[in-house]
Amino acid sequence: MTLLFLQNLAPVSSWEYFVVFLLGFGCFLIGWIFSKRSTKRKYKKLLEECESKKAEIINTNYAPSEGVRARKTRERSGKAVDSGNSGVIDTENSPLNFDSFGVADASQKDDLKRIKGVGPFIEEKLNLIGIFTFDQISKFTPEDMQTVTELISFFPGRIERDDWKGQAAVLKKGGDTDFSKRLSSKG
């Protein structure tokens, strides 16, 4: 029975199809506008609540600190800035065990780039943590290697794989490794 009623309401001409389309589109627009207004009100209320909570949480009544200043550690080019301590390393507060491999300073510095795996950047990092000589590297224990890897942010296990300890032992005696020979022939 209801199907017969719907058949009588079905549009027949193109004009009637257009009117049905306009009615449907109008209903869609009205629903869309009301939903937009409703969600806008809802989120506006939530935003106001968040802003009021933020004002309660954030306390901006801090007095500026006196005497605390940032230190410049690098130039814009990335080059390290000399801090004025002329290569003096604080061995007492360092995580490295200087008792096991010895203490050295910049005046005793070896060319650590002759060790395979140590470039200018890594050499600079090693110098910053107090490692300057082949003798120091040749005395590394596995714990020292792990600590150095963490301090210079180097690839884990790389010191062992490249055998820095063995290369340093040869170089400290005045010998040459395959890598240092190739380096000498290029220069």
C-alpha positions as CSV (number, residue, x, y, z in Angstrom):
1,M,0.0,0.0,0.0
2,T,2.8,2.4,0.9
3,L,4.6,1.6,-2.2
4,L,1.7,2.7,-4.4
5,F,1.7,6.0,-2.5
6,L,5.4,6.5,-3.1
7,Q,5.0,5.8,-6.8
8,N,2.5,8.6,-7.1
9,L,5.0,11.0,-5.5
10,A,7.9,10.1,-7.8
11,P,9.0,13.0,-10.0
12,V,8.3,12.6,-13.6
13,S,9.6,15.7,-15.4
14,S,13.1,17.2,-15.3
15,W,11.6,20.3,-13.6
16,E,10.4,18.1,-10.7
17,Y,13.8,16.5,-10.4
18,F,15.3,19.9,-10.1
19,V,12.9,20.9,-7.4
20,V,13.6,17.7,-5.4
21,F,17.3,18.4,-5.8
22,L,16.9,22.0,-4.5
23,L,14.8,20.8,-1.5
24,G,17.5,18.2,-0.6
25,F,20.4,20.7,-1.1
26,G,18.5,23.3,1.1
27,C,18.0,20.7,3.9
28,F,21.7,19.8,3.7
29,L,22.8,23.5,3.9
30,I,20.5,24.2,6.9
31,G,21.9,21.1,8.7
32,W,25.5,22.1,7.9
33,I,25.0,25.7,9.2
34,F,23.4,24.6,12.4
35,S,26.1,22.0,13.1
36,K,28.8,24.6,12.4
37,R,27.2,27.0,14.9
38,S,26.8,24.3,17.4
39,T,30.4,23.1,17.2
40,K,31.7,26.6,17.2
41,R,29.9,27.4,20.5
42,K,31.0,24.1,22.0
43,Y,34.7,24.6,21.1
44,K,34.6,28.3,22.1
45,K,33.4,27.3,25.5
46,L,36.1,24.6,25.8
47,L,38.8,27.1,24.7
48,E,37.7,29.6,27.3
49,E,37.9,26.9,30.0
50,C,41.4,25.9,28.9
51,E,42.5,29.5,28.9
52,S,41.2,30.1,32.4
53,K,42.9,26.9,33.6
54,K,46.2,27.9,31.9
55,A,46.1,31.3,33.7
56,E,45.8,29.4,37.0
57,I,48.6,26.9,36.2
58,I,51.1,29.3,34.8
59,N,52.7,31.6,37.3
60,T,54.7,34.3,35.6
61,N,55.7,36.2,38.8
62,Y,59.3,35.0,38.6
63,A,62.0,37.4,39.4
64,P,64.8,37.5,36.9
65,S,67.9,35.7,38.1
66,E,71.0,37.7,38.8
67,G,74.4,36.6,37.7
68,V,73.3,33.6,35.6
69,R,74.4,33.9,32.0
70,A,74.7,31.6,29.1
71,R,78.2,30.7,27.9
72,K,79.0,30.8,24.2
73,T,80.4,27.4,23.3
74,R,80.3,27.5,19.5
75,E,80.6,30.1,16.8
76,R,78.0,30.3,14.0
77,S,80.2,28.3,11.8
78,G,80.2,25.4,14.4
79,K,83.8,25.9,15.5
80,A,84.3,25.5,19.3
81,V,84.9,28.7,21.2
82,D,88.0,28.7,23.4
83,S,86.6,28.9,26.9
84,G,89.8,30.3,28.4
85,N,90.7,27.3,30.5
86,S,93.6,26.5,28.1
87,G,93.0,22.8,27.9
88,V,92.7,22.1,31.6
89,I,90.4,19.1,32.1
90,D,88.5,18.6,35.3
91,T,89.6,15.0,35.9
92,E,87.9,14.7,39.3
93,N,84.4,15.4,38.1
94,S,84.8,13.5,34.8
95,P,82.9,10.2,34.2
96,L,86.2,8.9,32.7
97,N,88.6,6.8,34.9
98,F,91.8,8.7,34.2
99,D,93.6,6.5,36.8
100,S,93.4,3.6,34.3
101,F,94.8,5.4,31.2
102,G,96.5,8.5,32.5
103,V,96.1,12.2,32.3
104,A,97.5,14.4,29.5
105,D,97.1,17.9,28.3
106,A,97.1,19.9,25.1
107,S,100.9,20.3,25.3
108,Q,101.4,16.6,24.9
109,K,98.9,16.2,22.1
110,D,99.4,13.6,19.4
111,D,97.7,13.6,15.9
112,L,94.8,11.3,16.8
113,K,93.6,11.6,13.2
114,R,96.2,9.0,12.3
115,I,94.0,6.4,14.0
116,K,91.4,4.9,11.5
117,G,88.0,6.2,12.5
118,V,89.2,9.4,14.1
119,G,88.6,12.5,12.0
120,P,89.0,16.2,12.9
121,F,85.6,16.3,14.6
122,I,86.1,13.2,16.7
123,E,89.6,14.3,17.6
124,E,88.2,17.6,18.8
125,K,85.6,15.8,20.9
126,L,88.3,13.5,22.4
127,N,90.4,16.5,23.3
128,L,87.5,18.2,25.0
129,I,87.0,15.2,27.3
130,G,90.8,15.0,28.1
131,I,92.1,12.5,25.7
132,F,95.2,13.8,23.8
133,T,97.7,11.0,23.3
134,F,98.1,7.6,21.7
135,D,99.4,6.4,25.1
136,Q,96.0,7.2,26.7
137,I,94.0,5.4,24.0
138,S,96.3,2.3,24.1
139,K,95.5,1.9,27.8
140,F,91.7,1.9,27.4
141,T,89.7,-0.7,29.2
142,P,86.4,-1.9,27.8
143,E,84.7,0.3,30.4
144,D,86.7,3.3,29.2
145,M,85.8,2.6,25.6
146,Q,82.1,2.5,26.5
147,T,82.3,5.7,28.5
148,V,84.2,7.5,25.7
149,T,81.6,6.3,23.2
150,E,78.8,7.8,25.3
151,L,80.7,11.0,25.9
152,I,81.6,11.7,22.3
153,S,78.2,10.4,21.0
154,F,80.0,8.0,18.6
155,F,78.7,4.9,17.0
156,P,78.4,2.1,19.7
157,G,81.1,-0.5,19.2
158,R,83.1,1.5,16.7
159,I,86.1,2.0,18.9
160,E,86.5,-1.8,19.3
161,R,85.7,-2.5,15.6
162,D,88.3,-0.1,14.3
163,D,90.7,-1.3,17.1
164,W,91.7,2.2,18.3
165,K,93.6,0.6,21.2
166,G,95.8,-1.5,18.9
167,Q,96.4,1.2,16.5
168,A,97.3,3.7,19.2
169,A,99.8,1.1,20.7
170,V,101.6,0.8,17.4
171,L,101.6,4.6,16.8
172,K,102.8,5.5,20.3
173,K,105.9,3.3,19.7
174,G,106.6,5.3,16.5
175,G,105.3,2.7,14.1
176,D,102.8,3.1,11.3
177,T,99.5,1.3,10.7
178,D,98.1,0.7,7.2
179,F,95.8,3.7,7.7
180,S,98.5,6.1,8.9
181,K,100.8,5.0,6.0
182,R,98.0,5.9,3.5
183,L,97.5,9.1,5.3
184,S,101.2,10.0,5.1
185,S,101.3,9.1,1.4
186,K,98.4,11.5,0.7
187,G,99.9,14.4,2.6
